[in-house]
Amino acid sequence: MNFHDLFVKKPVIACIHLLPLPGSPRYEGSMERIIETALKEADIFVKNRCDGLLVENFRDNPFYPGALPPETVAALTTLTCEIVNQVKIPVGVNALRNDAHSALAVAVASGANFIRVNIHTGAAVTDQGIIEGKACDTLRLRSNLKSRVLIFADVAVKHASPLVPRPLGLEVAELTERGLADAIIITGDGTGREADIGHLKIAKQNTSLPVLIGSGLTPDNVSRYYPYFDGMIIGSYFKKDGKADNKVEALRVRKFIKRINDLV
């Protein structure tokens, strides 16, 4: 399976930013409310013709730099299963900050189709400290699990800086050829911030993989970016006032999808 088996056009992949999960500092004590909210958002995205969903433990900050605790993995699995069982579009998992193993396990257990890995190869300085990619382990785990789950990997990921600066084109080529990623993600330097079009162009020049834009798109700027990407991951814009921590607003989703349809 590859990216084009999941998506037949440039997909709009909507983020489901889960409410704080059990064990995280802002958890409010009700898994039922988390499930209800996630399914309501999934329904909004499906009804407004988004092409995929990405489930993230987005509100669990401050994030662990590596392996998530069992209570987080259990909750993330439960929620992803609920979402996969409700929708008929591809679903992905992002186990923040960088637990690719748990994301892959959750995806396999739930029937999800892809995972997002913020740091798949190389190393980066982040607000969680220095994080090293573990592509070697992730690919072997996927093989051992006999899984067809795809790996969407960030390059120059937001909220991070490379441990040692390296040419972006080289990073993209190594993610492709040595990290064996299935798609490349380009973002701005923070949540909701615009990506550099030049970075998208460099990525396209250095990989045959699909290149996705992972932050900062709005109805007002998407036409400028549209020729240079193969898919988009939308989180912040779909929220009230365009702020990532707010609730999803159906009107904003409809507005964005209408704009995309006008560009096709």
Beta strands, then each sheet from edge to edge (+ up, - down):
strand 1: 12-17
strand 2: 52-56
strand 3: 91-94
strand 4: 114-117
strand 5: 123-126
strand 6: 129-132
strand 7: 150-155
strand 8: 160-162
strand 9: 183-186
strand 10: 211-213
strand 11: 231-234
sheet 1: 1+ 2+ 3+ 4+ 7+ 9+ 10+ 11+ 1+
sheet 2: 6+ 5- 8+
end
